[in-house]
């Protein structure tokens, strides 16, 4: 399967937004002291996603992402 940089960025944004929703649900669950470490990890991951998403959305509009002249990269192949 070949993918362009723009499609890869869009797919990544979609997946991170879904993951953020899941993590938000986990963080908002009623407090269980046994899961406090996991809740903290979810919060830290959610914060990272919230920082990363605007950067990905910004790079989506750059010439690097819009370039169609570059050969598409196959993520399942070992070719570089």
Secondary structure, 3 states (H helix, E strand, C coil): CEECHHHHHHHHHHHHHHHHHHHHHHHCCCCCHHHHHHHHHHHHHHHHHHHHHHHHHHHCCCHHHHCCCCCCEECCCCCC
